[in-house]
Structures are given as C-alpha cells and as structure tokens.
Amino acid sequence: MHEMALAESMREIVESVARRNAARRVSAVRVELGALSCVEPQALEFCFDATMRGSLAEGARLEIMTTPGEAWCMPCGKTVALARIGEACPECGSYQLQVSRGEAMRVTEIEIC
C-alpha cells in the first residue's frame, strides 16, 4: 500500500510548514490528486488519519481535489482526455499517447491555526 508512504511524506511536509509558521494546530490539508496517479483516495484518507496521529495535524481534514487525466496523441497531434493509462486515443484509436496531466499528487494548501 503505497498510500501509507505518501501519507508519511505528507506528514513531513505538514509538520515542516507548521513549525516554520509557529502553528499550534493544522485544521486542513488540501491535496491535488491526478486521476492517473494510481492512488486510491479512500486508502489515502485512511492512511492520512493514521499517520497524523500525535502530530499538529491530528484530526485535520484531508480535502482531495481530483485533476483529470490528459495525454498528447502523437499520430493525430491532439490533446485528449484520458481516464486510465493504457487507453487508446478517443480521436484516432492510437496507443501512442504521452501523458501530459493527471499523474501527480501534491499538497496545495495547509490550513493552520
């Protein structure tokens, strides 16, 4: 379950930001999660809650915003929506796609008190 490793990395980021800003508590963490990132949102939420225990972010809300997947099709030269890795181009049927959006996961905001 790589979601646990991701949640642990999020804890490091959150604690670092909280310390730098002399926060007493973290109330929310917002994450951008790409549709093609292979991260299960429910598993990430579970791991987030478990990982944040005993930290300034214990009890904080995890808000996940999903970004859609996109790819550039080499044969037809179009940028197309992509729901899953391995799908064909909906325009021409080619599998020669280069993912251009939707693979990443990143912390976008940390709400502190």
Protein Blocks (a to p, Z undefined) as FASTA:
>chain_A
ZZlmmmmmmmmmmmmmmmmnopabdfbdcddddfklopafklmmmmmmmmmgoiakgoia
cdddddddddddfklopacddfbghiacfklopabdcdfbhjaccdfbdcdZZ
